[in-house]
Amino acid sequence: MAFPVRVKIRVPDTGLGKTLDCMADWLRVNVLAADYACHSVPGFVCSTAAFYFRNVETAQAFVSAFPDAGLADGVASPAYGTTR
């Protein structure tokens, strides 16, 4: 698998706007073009953008560079909770 690490970002109703531009700039400067890919993907509760990386370290650096970007990891969904 070329890009085994996926980071899904929550896309607000108003879009990512300048944040997406900043993400694209960061990727161009910090990651070789062959080492990442990005696509929109359907989300369970929200629209999402998916960024794919070849390794965890690059994905972590990307997430760290954009701390205000909300991960679309599903934990905000009421279906995520556990029952006891």
Backbone as JSON Lines, residues from 0, in Angstrom:
{"i":0,"aa":"M","n":[0.84,-1.17,0.0],"ca":[0.0,0.0,0.0],"c":[0.89,1.24,0.0]}
{"i":1,"aa":"A","n":[0.67,2.12,-0.94],"ca":[1.53,3.3,-1.1],"c":[1.41,4.3,0.05]}
{"i":2,"aa":"F","n":[0.2,4.51,0.55],"ca":[-0.02,5.52,1.59],"c":[-0.81,4.89,2.74]}
{"i":3,"aa":"P","n":[-0.14,4.17,3.62],"ca":[-0.86,3.43,4.67],"c":[-1.4,4.28,5.82]}
{"i":4,"aa":"V","n":[-0.98,5.54,5.93],"ca":[-1.41,6.37,7.06],"c":[-2.37,7.45,6.56]}
{"i":5,"aa":"R","n":[-3.56,7.47,7.15],"ca":[-4.57,8.45,6.74],"c":[-4.91,9.37,7.9]}
{"i":6,"aa":"V","n":[-5.0,10.66,7.6],"ca":[-5.44,11.67,8.56],"c":[-6.69,12.31,7.96]}
{"i":7,"aa":"K","n":[-7.82,12.15,8.66],"ca":[-9.07,12.76,8.2],"c":[-9.33,14.03,9.0]}
{"i":8,"aa":"I","n":[-9.54,15.12,8.27],"ca":[-9.81,16.43,8.86],"c":[-11.27,16.79,8.64]}
{"i":9,"aa":"R","n":[-11.89,17.27,9.69],"ca":[-13.28,17.72,9.62],"c":[-13.34,19.0,8.8]}
{"i":10,"aa":"V","n":[-14.24,19.06,7.83],"ca":[-14.41,20.26,7.01],"c":[-15.66,20.99,7.51]}
{"i":11,"aa":"P","n":[-15.48,22.22,8.0],"ca":[-16.65,22.98,8.47],"c":[-17.62,23.26,7.32]}
{"i":12,"aa":"D","n":[-18.84,23.62,7.65],"ca":[-19.84,23.94,6.63],"c":[-19.37,25.05,5.69]}
{"i":13,"aa":"T","n":[-18.53,25.93,6.2],"ca":[-18.02,27.05,5.39],"c":[-16.77,26.66,4.59]}
{"i":14,"aa":"G","n":[-16.31,25.44,4.74],"ca":[-15.11,24.98,4.03],"c":[-13.85,25.23,4.85]}
{"i":15,"aa":"L","n":[-12.73,24.79,4.32],"ca":[-11.45,24.98,5.01],"c":[-10.8,26.31,4.67]}
{"i":16,"aa":"G","n":[-11.18,26.9,3.55],"ca":[-10.69,28.22,3.17],"c":[-9.18,28.33,3.18]}
{"i":17,"aa":"K","n":[-8.68,29.35,3.87],"ca":[-7.24,29.62,3.91],"c":[-6.46,28.5,4.61]}
{"i":18,"aa":"T","n":[-7.13,27.77,5.5],"ca":[-6.45,26.66,6.17],"c":[-5.99,25.62,5.15]}
{"i":19,"aa":"L","n":[-6.83,25.35,4.16],"ca":[-6.45,24.39,3.12],"c":[-5.25,24.91,2.32]}
{"i":20,"aa":"D","n":[-5.23,26.21,2.05],"ca":[-4.08,26.8,1.36],"c":[-2.81,26.62,2.19]}
{"i":21,"aa":"C","n":[-2.92,26.87,3.49],"ca":[-1.77,26.7,4.38],"c":[-1.32,25.24,4.43]}
{"i":22,"aa":"M","n":[-2.27,24.33,4.45],"ca":[-1.93,22.9,4.46],"c":[-1.2,22.52,3.18]}
{"i":23,"aa":"A","n":[-1.71,23.0,2.06],"ca":[-1.06,22.71,0.77],"c":[0.35,23.28,0.73]}
{"i":24,"aa":"D","n":[0.52,24.51,1.23],"ca":[1.85,25.12,1.28],"c":[2.79,24.31,2.17]}
{"i":25,"aa":"W","n":[2.3,23.9,3.35],"ca":[3.11,23.11,4.27],"c":[3.54,21.8,3.61]}
{"i":26,"aa":"L","n":[2.62,21.14,2.95],"ca":[2.96,19.88,2.27],"c":[4.02,20.1,1.2]}
{"i":27,"aa":"R","n":[3.86,21.15,0.39],"ca":[4.84,21.43,-0.68],"c":[6.24,21.67,-0.12]}
{"i":28,"aa":"V","n":[6.32,22.34,1.02],"ca":[7.61,22.68,1.61],"c":[8.22,21.51,2.38]}
{"i":29,"aa":"N","n":[7.4,20.71,3.05],"ca":[7.91,19.71,3.99],"c":[7.86,18.26,3.56]}
{"i":30,"aa":"V","n":[7.1,17.95,2.5],"ca":[6.92,16.56,2.11],"c":[7.12,16.43,0.6]}
{"i":31,"aa":"L","n":[7.86,15.44,0.2],"ca":[8.02,15.19,-1.24],"c":[6.67,14.88,-1.86]}
{"i":32,"aa":"A","n":[6.45,15.32,-3.08],"ca":[5.16,15.13,-3.75],"c":[4.75,13.66,-3.82]}
{"i":33,"aa":"A","n":[5.69,12.76,-3.93],"ca":[5.38,11.33,-4.03],"c":[5.1,10.69,-2.67]}
{"i":34,"aa":"D","n":[5.22,11.48,-1.58],"ca":[5.05,10.92,-0.24],"c":[3.74,11.29,0.43]}
{"i":35,"aa":"Y","n":[2.82,11.93,-0.3],"ca":[1.51,12.23,0.26],"c":[0.47,12.34,-0.86]}
{"i":36,"aa":"A","n":[-0.77,12.25,-0.46],"ca":[-1.91,12.47,-1.37],"c":[-3.04,13.05,-0.53]}
{"i":37,"aa":"C","n":[-3.95,13.77,-1.16],"ca":[-5.1,14.28,-0.43],"c":[-6.35,14.18,-1.31]}
{"i":38,"aa":"H","n":[-7.47,13.89,-0.64],"ca":[-8.75,13.72,-1.33],"c":[-9.87,14.09,-0.37]}
{"i":39,"aa":"S","n":[-11.01,14.46,-0.93],"ca":[-12.2,14.6,-0.09],"c":[-12.81,13.21,0.04]}
{"i":40,"aa":"V","n":[-13.36,12.93,1.19],"ca":[-13.99,11.64,1.43],"c":[-15.29,11.85,2.2]}
{"i":41,"aa":"P","n":[-16.26,10.98,1.98],"ca":[-17.49,11.14,2.76],"c":[-17.23,10.85,4.23]}
{"i":42,"aa":"G","n":[-17.85,11.63,5.08],"ca":[-17.73,11.41,6.51],"c":[-19.02,10.87,7.08]}
{"i":43,"aa":"F","n":[-18.96,10.32,8.26],"ca":[-20.14,9.76,8.91],"c":[-21.11,10.86,9.34]}
{"i":44,"aa":"V","n":[-20.58,11.91,9.96],"ca":[-21.42,12.98,10.47],"c":[-21.07,14.32,9.83]}
{"i":45,"aa":"C","n":[-19.96,14.39,9.12],"ca":[-19.51,15.67,8.57],"c":[-18.74,15.43,7.28]}
{"i":46,"aa":"S","n":[-18.48,16.52,6.57],"ca":[-17.61,16.44,5.4],"c":[-16.17,16.35,5.88]}
{"i":47,"aa":"T","n":[-15.36,15.62,5.15],"ca":[-13.97,15.46,5.57],"c":[-13.02,15.59,4.38]}
{"i":48,"aa":"A","n":[-11.79,15.9,4.7],"ca":[-10.69,15.85,3.75],"c":[-9.71,14.83,4.3]}
{"i":49,"aa":"A","n":[-9.21,13.98,3.44],"ca":[-8.28,12.94,3.88],"c":[-6.9,13.22,3.3]}
{"i":50,"aa":"F","n":[-5.92,13.15,4.16],"ca":[-4.52,13.31,3.77],"c":[-3.84,11.98,4.03]}
{"i":51,"aa":"Y","n":[-3.17,11.47,3.03],"ca":[-2.53,10.16,3.11],"c":[-1.02,10.33,3.08]}
{"i":52,"aa":"F","n":[-0.35,9.57,3.94],"ca":[1.1,9.68,4.07],"c":[1.74,8.3,4.03]}
{"i":53,"aa":"R","n":[3.01,8.29,3.71],"ca":[3.77,7.03,3.67],"c":[4.19,6.55,5.05]}
{"i":54,"aa":"N","n":[4.27,7.49,6.02],"ca":[4.71,7.06,7.36],"c":[4.04,7.89,8.45]}
{"i":55,"aa":"V","n":[4.05,7.34,9.64],"ca":[3.4,7.96,10.79],"c":[4.09,9.27,11.17]}
{"i":56,"aa":"E","n":[5.39,9.33,11.07],"ca":[6.13,10.53,11.48],"c":[5.7,11.75,10.66]}
{"i":57,"aa":"T","n":[5.55,11.59,9.37],"ca":[5.12,12.7,8.52],"c":[3.68,13.09,8.84]}
{"i":58,"aa":"A","n":[2.84,12.1,9.06],"ca":[1.45,12.38,9.41],"c":[1.38,13.15,10.73]}
{"i":59,"aa":"Q","n":[2.18,12.75,11.71],"ca":[2.2,13.43,13.0],"c":[2.69,14.86,12.85]}
{"i":60,"aa":"A","n":[3.69,15.07,12.04],"ca":[4.19,16.43,11.81],"c":[3.11,17.3,11.17]}
{"i":61,"aa":"F","n":[2.36,16.72,10.25],"ca":[1.26,17.44,9.61],"c":[0.19,17.82,10.64]}
{"i":62,"aa":"V","n":[-0.22,16.88,11.45],"ca":[-1.23,17.14,12.48],"c":[-0.72,18.2,13.47]}
{"i":63,"aa":"S","n":[0.54,18.11,13.84],"ca":[1.12,19.08,14.78],"c":[1.19,20.48,14.18]}
{"i":64,"aa":"A","n":[1.37,20.56,12.87],"ca":[1.45,21.86,12.2],"c":[0.1,22.58,12.16]}
{"i":65,"aa":"F","n":[-0.99,21.82,12.32],"ca":[-2.34,22.4,12.24],"c":[-3.18,21.97,13.45]}
{"i":66,"aa":"P","n":[-2.82,22.44,14.63],"ca":[-3.5,21.99,15.85],"c":[-4.98,22.39,15.91]}
{"i":67,"aa":"D","n":[-5.38,23.41,15.16],"ca":[-6.78,23.84,15.19],"c":[-7.66,23.06,14.22]}
{"i":68,"aa":"A","n":[-7.04,22.27,13.35],"ca":[-7.83,21.45,12.42],"c":[-8.46,20.31,13.2]}
{"i":69,"aa":"G","n":[-9.74,20.17,13.08],"ca":[-10.43,19.13,13.82],"c":[-10.31,17.78,13.14]}
{"i":70,"aa":"L","n":[-9.82,16.81,13.87],"ca":[-9.75,15.47,13.31],"c":[-11.16,14.91,13.18]}
{"i":71,"aa":"A","n":[-11.41,14.26,12.07],"ca":[-12.71,13.62,11.84],"c":[-12.57,12.16,12.24]}
{"i":72,"aa":"D","n":[-12.37,11.95,13.53],"ca":[-12.1,10.6,14.02],"c":[-13.35,9.91,14.55]}
{"i":73,"aa":"G","n":[-14.47,10.61,14.54],"ca":[-15.73,10.0,14.94],"c":[-16.03,10.0,16.42]}
{"i":74,"aa":"V","n":[-15.09,10.45,17.24],"ca":[-15.33,10.39,18.68],"c":[-16.4,11.37,19.15]}
{"i":75,"aa":"A","n":[-16.76,12.35,18.34],"ca":[-17.83,13.29,18.71],"c":[-19.21,12.69,18.44]}
{"i":76,"aa":"S","n":[-19.26,11.61,17.73],"ca":[-20.53,10.96,17.41],"c":[-21.12,10.3,18.65]}
{"i":77,"aa":"P","n":[-22.44,10.43,18.86],"ca":[-23.07,9.74,19.99],"c":[-22.92,8.22,19.9]}
{"i":78,"aa":"A","n":[-22.73,7.72,18.69],"ca":[-22.58,6.27,18.51],"c":[-21.23,5.76,18.99]}
{"i":79,"aa":"Y","n":[-20.3,6.66,19.25],"ca":[-18.93,6.26,19.62],"c":[-18.84,5.8,21.07]}
{"i":80,"aa":"G","n":[-19.66,6.36,21.93],"ca":[-19.57,6.07,23.37],"c":[-19.76,4.61,23.7]}
{"i":81,"aa":"T","n":[-19.28,4.25,24.85],"ca":[-19.44,2.87,25.3],"c":[-20.59,2.8,26.28]}
{"i":82,"aa":"T","n":[-21.19,1.67,26.34],"ca":[-22.27,1.47,27.31],"c":[-21.77,0.56,28.42]}
{"i":83,"aa":"R","n":[-22.25,0.8,29.6],"ca":[-21.83,-0.03,30.74],"c":[-23.04,-0.63,31.39]}
